[in-house]
Amino acid sequence: MKIRKTFVFWGIMLILSLTGCSVHRPAPVNPVVEPPLSYASAGENKMSAVPEVNWWIAFQDHTLNDLMDRCFSRNPSLAQSMARLQQALAISRQRNADRMPSLNLEAGGGKSRQIGMAGDTTGTSYSVSLAAKYEIDFWNRLESLSEAQRLEAEATEQDRYALILSLSAQVAENYFIMAEQRAKLSLIDRIIEARRENLILVEDRYNEGMVSAVDLYQARQNLAYARSQRPGVEEILAKTAHALSVLVGEYPDQSIGGNIRQLPDMPEAFPLGLPSDLLKYRPDIQSSMLKLQAADQQTAASVAARFPSVNLLASYGYAGSDFGTSISGTVWNLAGNLAMPLIDWQKRKSEVERNEAVFSERLAGYRQTMLIAFQEVEDALTANRSAMASIERVHAEVTESEHTLRLSMERYTDGLSDYLPVLTAQNNYFDSEIRLLSARRKLISARISLARAIGGKWMEAITHTGKKIDNG
């Protein structure tokens, strides 16, 4: 009869464990306002779906593809992010294990002396048993803790995707800055050569008494100024190469990334997708949402902690003793206990309030992340449009300044003007050439910023450090 009652008790506890109820209703999460139907700065940009491929293949540069592979396999920050993800997954497995019954093997033995009416006796005792313990998650406290950690692990994975996205942009940005600086060095060398030839011409005319010493001094000053521009560009090139080397997990090396000396032709603008798609294509938004949901689950767990907890205990084994008479046999135990907090001086209530405040903080952070994401897209679109317009204007300026320079040289050679118009025209021409080079690089940067701003799903293909990706 007692055994039957015991099993009835256990059956009731099992039913309770399977029909647990939550004491917390999930909080609704809504953006500040609904996403707009289109981007304000989109213009003629395509609104088709964001491609789920590696965005940098649009540049059709095998060296850039190789740098990306090296970055994703060797970058120390990316290795750190993988370690953080592994930690989060391990903790998630721990929290999930807390919901399962535990089973331990317990064994003990000893020797002691006892005093009795018939005299002292010395004997041994021993036992070996399996002990099980299970907490009935009636209020879903353990489930909420497990779900919270699962969401945190997913958020950590999204943080990793965000890092991959950021690194890809940094690699491309530095790579094309290096190309710009090499192209600028080539242009400066052209300027130096042109001004050296001009100096020879002015010296010959000065020696023939056709021009004054002022023209000679201006020509020399012009050449010296051109030569002084080279060290600054070389410094930028070296520092950018150092930064790119570190991004790919290597010691600083100025020879990294080949020796590209010109900027590529611009690929078409990347498809934007709909503004509502940004919520799923931006890993930082996804991470912020997951962390917000995790905070809500932590709140649910802290609320459940204020209610009674029920534990089931069971053991089964073999025990024996030898104190004059050898006694041994099978032993077992079934038990349950209930614990309910009565007075804790608002400790558990304060924990609920703390978790609610964490939720409010993360809700505000989620909304801020979303607004910044839309701002970055709009900024990138504006930068693309501005850079394209700037290229058209500067290109026209280069053409006109080239004509002016040619005419000025002809008039100076024919003795119809002094050297100052030549100097002015030459400075304007080469300055416009440099501005055109910078404008083209700014357009590339704007393209990169747009690719980074719209995000994507291609980061998911990089599942662990050292995985090589498909660059098309």
NORJOSUL-V618526 format. One record per residue. N is the residue number from 0. RES is the residue in one letter. SS is DSSP state (h for helix, s for strand, l for the rest). PSI is psi in whole degrees, 0 to 359 (* if undefined). Layout:
((N RES SS PSI) (N RES SS PSI))
This chain:
((0 M l 317) (1 K h 321) (2 I h 321) (3 R h 316) (4 K h 323) (5 T h 313) (6 F h 328) (7 V h 317) (8 F h 313) (9 W h 323) (10 G h 318) (11 I h 318) (12 M h 321) (13 L h 318) (14 I h 318) (15 L h 322) (16 S h 330) (17 L h 347) (18 T l 39) (19 G l 151) (20 C l 150) (21 S l 144) (22 V l 15) (23 H l 131) (24 R l 127) (25 P l 138) (26 A l 140) (27 P l 144) (28 V l 116) (29 N l 147) (30 P l 168) (31 V l 310) (32 V l 162) (33 E l 142) (34 P l 146) (35 P l 164) (36 L l 336) (37 S l 162) (38 Y l 138) (39 A l 328) (40 S l 15) (41 A l 321) (42 G l 235) (43 E l 10) (44 N l 142) (45 K l 140) (46 M l 18) (47 S l 172) (48 A l 146) (49 V l 127) (50 P l 140) (51 E l 49) (52 V l 169) (53 N l 118) (54 W h 331) (55 W h 348) (56 I h 345) (57 A h 336) (58 F h 347) (59 Q l 51) (60 D l 110) (61 H h 327) (62 T h 317) (63 L h 319) (64 N h 317) (65 D h 321) (66 L h 321) (67 M h 315) (68 D h 316) (69 R h 322) (70 C h 313) (71 F h 342) (72 S h 342) (73 R h 347) (74 N l 125) (75 P h 323) (76 S h 324) (77 L h 324) (78 A h 322) (79 Q h 319) (80 S h 325) (81 M h 319) (82 A h 320) (83 R h 322) (84 L h 318) (85 Q h 322) (86 Q h 315) (87 A h 321) (88 L h 323) (89 A h 317) (90 I h 323) (91 S h 319) (92 R h 324) (93 Q h 314) (94 R h 324) (95 N h 326) (96 A h 332) (97 D l 338) (98 R l 347) (99 M l 157) (100 P l 146) (101 S s 146) (102 L s 124) (103 N s 147) (104 L s 122) (105 E s 134) (106 A s 147) (107 G s 163) (108 G s 159) (109 G s 171) (110 K s 137) (111 S s 168) (112 R s 132) (113 Q s 149) (114 I s 127) (115 G s 174) (116 M l 327) (117 A l 3) (118 G s 175) (119 D s 144) (120 T s 146) (121 T s 133) (122 G s 180) (123 T s 155) (124 S s 151) (125 Y s 157) (126 S s 150) (127 V s 131) (128 S s 162) (129 L s 128) (130 A s 127) (131 A s 147) (132 K s 140) (133 Y s 127) (134 E s 123) (135 I s 118) (136 D l 63) (137 F l 326) (138 W l 10) (139 N l 29) (140 R h 311) (141 L h 322) (142 E h 321) (143 S h 318) (144 L h 318) (145 S h 316) (146 E h 323) (147 A h 316) (148 Q h 326) (149 R h 317) (150 L h 322) (151 E h 320) (152 A h 318) (153 E h 323) (154 A h 321) (155 T h 323) (156 E h 320) (157 Q h 325) (158 D h 323) (159 R h 318) (160 Y h 319) (161 A h 322) (162 L h 317) (163 I h 316) (164 L h 316) (165 S h 317) (166 L h 320) (167 S h 319) (168 A h 320) (169 Q h 319) (170 V h 310) (171 A h 317) (172 E h 311) (173 N h 323) (174 Y h 315) (175 F h 335) (176 I h 320) (177 M h 318) (178 A h 319) (179 E h 316) (180 Q h 323) (181 R h 319) (182 A h 323) (183 K h 322) (184 L h 319) (185 S h 320) (186 L h 318) (187 I h 321) (188 D h 323) (189 R h 319) (190 I h 315) (191 I h 316) (192 E h 318) (193 A h 319) (194 R h 332) (195 R h 319) (196 E h 322) (197 N h 321) (198 L h 320) (199 I h 318) (200 L h 315) (201 V h 321) (202 E h 318) (203 D h 316) (204 R h 326) (205 Y h 318) (206 N h 333) (207 E l 0) (208 G l 21) (209 M l 338) (210 V l 163) (211 S l 171) (212 A h 337) (213 V h 317) (214 D h 320) (215 L h 315) (216 Y h 321) (217 Q h 320) (218 A h 318) (219 R h 318) (220 Q h 321) (221 N h 316) (222 L h 318) (223 A h 321) (224 Y h 318) (225 A h 317) (226 R h 329) (227 S h 345) (228 Q h 339) (229 R h 313) (230 P h 321) (231 G h 320) (232 V h 320) (233 E h 324) (234 E h 314) (235 I h 317) (236 L h 316) (237 A h 314) (238 K h 323) (239 T h 321) (240 A h 321) (241 H h 315) (242 A h 319) (243 L h 322) (244 S h 315) (245 V h 323) (246 L h 325) (247 V l 14) (248 G l 32) (249 E l 163) (250 Y l 151) (251 P l 130) (252 D l 121) (253 Q l 349) (254 S l 4) (255 I l 149) (256 G l 21) (257 G l 205) (258 N l 41) (259 I l 131) (260 R l 8) (261 Q l 152) (262 L l 146) (263 P l 164) (264 D l 148) (265 M l 130) (266 P l 165) (267 E l 154) (268 A l 142) (269 F l 140) (270 P l 140) (271 L l 325) (272 G l 178) (273 L l 151) (274 P h 325) (275 S h 336) (276 D h 337) (277 L h 330) (278 L h 333) (279 K h 342) (280 Y h 346) (281 R l 114) (282 P h 332) (283 D h 326) (284 I h 317) (285 Q h 317) (286 S h 317) (287 S h 319) (288 M h 316) (289 L h 320) (290 K h 326) (291 L h 316) (292 Q h 323) (293 A h 320) (294 A h 323) (295 D h 321) (296 Q h 324) (297 Q h 323) (298 T h 316) (299 A h 319) (300 A h 320) (301 S h 328) (302 V h 316) (303 A h 332) (304 A l 345) (305 R l 355) (306 F l 165) (307 P l 150) (308 S s 144) (309 V s 129) (310 N s 140) (311 L s 134) (312 L s 141) (313 A s 146) (314 S s 150) (315 Y s 130) (316 G s 204) (317 Y s 136) (318 A s 156) (319 G s 162) (320 S s 157) (321 D s 90) (322 F l 75) (323 G l 320) (324 T l 127) (325 S s 121) (326 I s 129) (327 S s 160) (328 G s 181) (329 T s 138) (330 V s 148) (331 W s 163) (332 N s 134) (333 L s 130) (334 A s 160) (335 G s 146) (336 N s 152) (337 L s 132) (338 A s 130) (339 M l 126) (340 P l 134) (341 L l 303) (342 I l 115) (343 D l 13) (344 W l 41) (345 Q l 22) (346 K h 310) (347 R h 324) (348 K h 320) (349 S h 326) (350 E h 322) (351 V h 314) (352 E h 323) (353 R h 314) (354 N h 325) (355 E h 322) (356 A h 322) (357 V h 319) (358 F h 315) (359 S h 320) (360 E h 314) (361 R h 331) (362 L h 314) (363 A h 322) (364 G h 322) (365 Y h 314) (366 R h 321) (367 Q h 317) (368 T h 318) (369 M h 315) (370 L h 319) (371 I h 322) (372 A h 315) (373 F h 323) (374 Q h 318) (375 E h 322) (376 V h 312) (377 E h 318) (378 D h 318) (379 A h 320) (380 L h 318) (381 T h 318) (382 A h 321) (383 N h 312) (384 R h 318) (385 S h 318) (386 A h 320) (387 M h 318) (388 A h 322) (389 S h 320) (390 I h 317) (391 E h 316) (392 R h 315) (393 V h 324) (394 H h 318) (395 A h 323) (396 E h 321) (397 V h 316) (398 T h 314) (399 E h 319) (400 S h 331) (401 E h 318) (402 H h 318) (403 T h 318) (404 L h 316) (405 R h 316) (406 L h 320) (407 S h 319) (408 M h 321) (409 E h 316) (410 R h 321) (411 Y h 318) (412 T h 325) (413 D l 359) (414 G l 20) (415 L l 350) (416 S l 166) (417 D l 190) (418 Y l 341) (419 L h 315) (420 P h 324) (421 V h 314) (422 L h 314) (423 T h 315) (424 A h 321) (425 Q h 317) (426 N h 317) (427 N h 320) (428 Y h 309) (429 F h 328) (430 D h 320) (431 S h 326) (432 E h 316) (433 I h 319) (434 R h 324) (435 L h 319) (436 L h 316) (437 S h 322) (438 A h 320) (439 R h 320) (440 R h 325) (441 K h 326) (442 L h 321) (443 I h 316) (444 S h 322) (445 A h 321) (446 R h 316) (447 I h 317) (448 S h 323) (449 L h 318) (450 A h 321) (451 R h 323) (452 A h 323) (453 I h 345) (454 G l 222) (455 G l 188) (456 K l 1) (457 W h 337) (458 M h 335) (459 E h 340) (460 A h 339) (461 I l 93) (462 T l 342) (463 H l 161) (464 T l 130) (465 G l 355) (466 K l 130) (467 K l 140) (468 I l 165) (469 D l 114) (470 N l 19) (471 G l *))
